[in-house]
């Protein structure tokens, strides 16, 4: 473990294992294993060990170690257990302590192995197998009726890897660091099983934790006079009381490209036991990380509204940033295609857009993919999920491998040059970001200011790009259009248009809609206080409004300033972002330009895994299983084809001689097998000779290493992802393939002879 508390995790699976999703596949299996949902290409991915599963069993092991070290259920080691893993059960009377231990996503196999398997589904299926099970009637002691099921199991012999860290490790003194390391190491040694059915032998494993300083001291002296852990976690964002310098004109704008590596659960809505996140990342969710990285003056700029973080919306197919779909757009019923714009022309049919993100240049609505994962909380007493401690719950989050784009705007001259470089790197965003969620890679680039080339004289159209928070004259949250007009007037006044007055237009003009609004409620959680925040209620993103302008015109520079700064409350957190007089609101949908969607260029064939490369050993396990499955499938095809079967098993030979082949093909060496076969097929008085064609075929099958593969005709190139896979597996599985082929053909030949004799006797 390095000075910043980071360490590597290695989990070796010694037996077959099952970490399930809680769901099945109709007609295939009742319980499926958890696979790498970062793979959004639709192909099979490799099994994984979710971080939540690892943390749960690791905590149980550390509880055993703490109980032994404290000689009871209480003591300093139990305090360290709470510091590392956090509070366990939530009640109405206490607040859970945040965990210091963070696991950076699930434990998984090699990324290159995962990529190679995406193009080879026959090999990808071999990563797991189906295991039958049955319920036993306790009264009869026999299998119960209609209680047969199949579990999907991942194969043994795999090594899954990941990374983790201890938050606040650098602030601990030497004694505290040693205590944290020792407890984690003791729990890792005691961890022997993981996943489902582990009391019946599944999921046997060994856990290794490796780091530069991760060398636990097992001496008796290290277990005495152990210091207590810190009373609480350090504040997430330090408090600064500095004030920003005098405001300057203009903004410095930086675009954040957020590549989602683990599903992100942000701006959640809870319905029963289902927690659903938004398909974008709100600005208030990004703001803490932005301020933490910038530090210093950034805290003061947030309070004055001179630092703005917009919401991160999905990237368009052409690489540009999408915007919340305006509610004046109309979709075809039962489809996703945009067919009209109610603010530009009359639309007789269709459904208004209430979600999704639009590519402004093309008027095309896109929706990023989501992933659904099921989790549970295990009660230690009954060892099952119970409703009292949370039970089974479902997360629906923004899927991995999604790219989103946001903007960070800072008043020009308030931060030192090069401040944008501090925003690049790996981020953790949203809920449950200590384990399976919230990991993203962020890159930055400078964006030029867009002042526009035209102002507004008589009418102003507004398109909300985020929720808008305004208050009425009694300071209550409001969605009234007159309160919105007053907030917009104040923003225009600050930007340099003091004489402008706005009046909402609520009546349609020439069958064209002037207002299309919706309301939205934001519920969030304060991580530092570990308490819910106040509800934020206002107009929803995508709402469109129209105002009559008096005291104008409004210049293009004023409109650009309002676009950059936003209106209403909590503008620094991304609320109140808007577009003014955007041409999408006035452009008929028939004039929309088609998006420049281009097919991805062929990256070329990726090289196969070489011996010694990471993932090579695991790939060989999958390859061997896939070859065995294909051998059985090809043997079934041959045994069902009488003509092909007769080429191997002659029809004029007695069954006693044919059955001798079963022992011959089980000889350990091919030379001995050929010798026994020649002795079996020698000429002998009183019995018919073996057909010469059959003798030649069987001798070649026993002696020539390539004959069996020619007969089976396996799709070998689709069954390997290692450079030497075909050569090695041909040698390793040749004897097994010959044995399976002969046994299969002999069984089919015997059944055919018996059926022929039965038919002859009936005649």
ZIGIHU-V377059 format. One record per run of one state. SS is the DSSP state (hx for helix, st for strand, lp for the rest). FROM is the first residue (numbers start at 0). LEN is the number of residues. If there is no record, write none. Layout:
ss->(SS,SS)
from->(FROM,FROM)
len->(LEN,LEN)
This chain:
ss->(lp,st,lp,st,lp,st,lp,st,lp,st,lp,st,lp,st,lp,st,lp,st,lp,st,lp,hx,lp,hx,lp,st,lp,st,lp,hx,lp,hx,lp,st,lp,st,lp,st,lp,hx,lp,hx,lp,st,lp,hx,lp,st,lp,hx,lp,st,lp,st,lp,st,lp,st,lp,st,lp,hx,lp,hx,lp,st,lp,st,lp,st,lp,st,lp,st,lp,st,lp,st,lp,st,lp,st,lp,st,lp,st,lp,st,lp,hx,lp,st,lp,st,lp,hx,lp,st,lp,st,lp,st,lp,st,lp,st,lp,st,lp,st,lp,hx,lp,st,lp,st,lp,st,lp,st,lp,st,lp,st,lp,st,lp,st,lp,st,lp,st,lp,hx,lp,hx,lp,st,lp,hx,lp,hx,lp,st,lp,hx,lp,hx,lp,hx,lp,hx,lp,hx,lp,hx,lp,hx,lp,st,lp,hx,lp)
from->(0,5,13,16,17,19,20,24,25,28,29,30,31,32,33,34,35,46,47,48,49,50,70,75,85,100,103,106,108,110,118,120,125,127,136,142,154,158,166,168,171,173,190,192,193,197,200,203,210,219,223,250,260,263,264,268,271,273,276,280,281,282,294,297,304,306,309,311,315,320,321,322,324,328,331,337,341,350,352,356,359,363,366,369,376,377,379,383,385,386,389,391,398,402,411,418,423,424,428,438,447,455,456,458,464,467,468,469,471,476,478,480,495,500,504,508,509,511,512,515,516,518,522,524,526,530,532,535,539,543,550,553,554,555,565,570,573,577,580,582,586,588,591,608,609,615,640,641,646,654,664,669,680,691,703,706,712,715,718,721,722,724,762)
len->(5,8,3,1,2,1,4,1,3,1,1,1,1,1,1,1,11,1,1,1,1,20,5,10,15,3,3,2,2,8,2,5,2,9,6,12,4,8,2,3,2,17,2,1,4,3,3,7,9,4,27,10,3,1,4,3,2,3,4,1,1,12,3,7,2,3,2,4,5,1,1,2,4,3,6,4,9,2,4,3,4,3,3,7,1,2,4,2,1,3,2,7,4,9,7,5,1,4,10,9,8,1,2,6,3,1,1,2,5,2,2,15,5,4,4,1,2,1,3,1,2,4,2,2,4,2,3,4,4,7,3,1,1,10,5,3,4,3,2,4,2,3,17,1,6,25,1,5,8,10,5,11,11,12,3,6,3,3,3,1,2,38,1)
